[in-house]
Amino acid sequence: MTVKESLAGSVEKIERKVDPASGEVTEILAKDQAKTVYFTDLNGGRAIGNRFSTREKIAGALGIKTSEIVDAMAAAVSCPKPYTETEGPAFREVSGKADLTEMPIPKYYPEDGGCYISAGIIVAEWNGIRNVSFHRMMIMDRDKIAVRLVPRHLFTMQKAAKKEGKELKISICVGVPAEVLLAAATSMDYGADELEVASALRINAGKSPLEVGRCDNGLLVPADTDYVFEGRITLDETSEGPFVDITGTYDMVRQQPIIKIDKVWTCRDPIFHLLLPGGWEHFLLMGLPREPMILRTVRQAVPRVKAVRLTEGGCCWFNGVVSIAKNKEGDGVNAIMAAFTGHPSMKQVIIVDDDIDISDDREVEWAVATRMQADKIITIPGAAGSSLDPSSKGTTWKVGYDATLPLDADLTLFRKALVARN
């Protein structure tokens, strides 16, 4: 689904001028995060927020059912498929020099270090290996950006280039299809191509392969992209932050690399994708791609896994729920250990039986309340935690709840009573 196609559903339209530095963007987006919001004049440009703020919207964009998202992503990661290159990509309709200060890029919170690109993905290549990944990017001036690099693949590429005294060429894409956003947020082996995962998501849903187009710097990027910024990660660094991250709290200031923008491409009448930091869309686009990883590792330990979910209350990052059908006693404990392996940033996981709807927080809490005692709680001290957790001090405690019934349990004592109709 392109950005313009996102406007086809129920959308709240803001048809007045909005100052990107006033905080009004955040107020509007946060008021009803289930609702897509379209700004017709944000610093003179058009923008869209809450674009994929619910699982239903993501499923609709992929062309599948909500219950099929995790399995669809798992299948795409395990079996990527080729994309096709087009000679006339949509993003090359308009080109020019970049002036980031005149674009619809807001400052979301008062103490943020500046205006931020929050829904941008970076495409880079080094020694024949491509990487596509999400990064927050703080606007410094008309053509410079401070980029947060966590120690993963793009960080590895930039470090290797810097060691050789070279700048790393990149393309920043804003306003890409849902398949690309999900693939870019997926944890994969170094050298795996996220664009092939995005293509597999399309093909497996009965669509055509992902189309890509070539930038002047030689990089291939998604063809249906509203904004493409060609640039370089330079050898210089600056202070980046503060920034409100997925927890809704301010992340710390760090020394981070500076990107120099050389050229901007857009489609005709582009729309800038806004991702509310610490909001629902942030939760889903960051957390949902981790669920297939949890599913895979738990299935290796317990064959019959029904569903996996990272919960919104845990920022779709720290707290998870997994439903299983036990084959033997101890499967609940094994599922706990496997789930933490699948997503090391997770602090808490609840394992429930497959009759529990894990999309319903009340049902999950009911299972904990009625099917377990505290002796079925497992705690793990001194584990590596997430840098996003403000309570973590380098390491974290993890806790697992085995809320599954014993295999010999009298089910008449544990199942909810149903209304009988004549």
Phi, psi and omega in degrees: 000123177283170179299317181295324177293334177294341180277355185286337182272207179282116186226136172271124183257126175258104189257035175228165180290132179239129179282122184293342182261001188275344186088356182293327178303314180295317179301317182291314182293324184283341185299315178214091188288347176285345185261130173289137183238133181241118178263122181273343181212081174252104185056036178086358180238175180259148182209157180224137179229167185055034185294317179233055187271357176225157177296329179295319178295319180295315179298318179298320179293326180280341182081031180225177176279155179302320181291348183262356188299310186296315179295324179295319179290321178299319180294321181292322179291320182284337181218075179298157182227151186296150172258174179238142179266132178250148182279339183235065181296149183300327186289347182265018181288328181224138177222160179175184176284145182276138164225092187297335182287345180257013182256163182283066182243113188268162164265117191279321184228153189303324184264006175302151180292345180170194173286144187232136161279115186249344180245028182265140173249148180249128174256130180216158175223144176211123181051044175083002180253130178260146173224139177232120186207156177281141174208142173278143186222119183265124180289127178261312176202201188298332182220021179231142183224138170266126186244135176275118177247113172280158185288069176231219193290312179295323174303316179298316179296313182296322179294320179294319179295317181296324179298328178269005179073025184245150170277150181259117180286141183217166167228128178263127182245129177232128182092050181258164179295162182301322181301321181288319178301314181293317180296321181293336181266002183273138176278118182227169177293149176299128183103341175289148186257111181296332179294330176288329174293316177299320179295320179296321177301321179289310184297317181294340178265009178086015179260174176286159178301158176298134175263139178234158177229159184260133174279169177295335178278004177093351182281142174268131179225162178305132184294318181273069180236135183283319179232134171229121178253114175275134181195196183218138168278113186280181178272357183267159178229163177207174176283129178241132181108181357296163179209136177282115183263199193298335180283351185082006177249160181286128173278160186286165174274135180225160169279121185225161182292158177254132174262134173254123180269130181256329185205150174237135173246148172215159166285173177288134183056061183288157177234126184274130180276123177255129177245115183292114180300131182074012180259180184300317181295322176299313178307307189289315183289337177269319187270320185304320178295348176277339183298320176298329178292319177296315179304315183296314183289324179291322179296333176290334180262325182227111188300322187260088178252124183274312186202158179225141178209132166268128192274148179296326177297334176260023178064022184052035183216317188261330185241135181227163175225138178227132175253135183224163167248114186287141170261331183207160176296142183100347178298325179296317179294316179299323179295322177301309183296320181292323180297319178294329176292321182291332179216088186299340179282348182289135180258331184222135174223140177245127177256125181234167176287165186283000173272357180265132177277104186285353174280351182251108182300328179295319179295320180296313179295326176298319179297318178295320183289326189249351187239003181214159171242168187296341179289353176259016175264131179248129177244142182232109181273159170067024180273154175295134182243190181267140176292345179280347183276111182294342180272350182279141177238059182092313175235169183217158169271137173249148181224134178238138180247117175268092182260030176268152179281150170300148182297334180263016182293144173283103188296338179295340180272344189243341181274143178293143177289141180250152178281126179267134179244140178283000000 
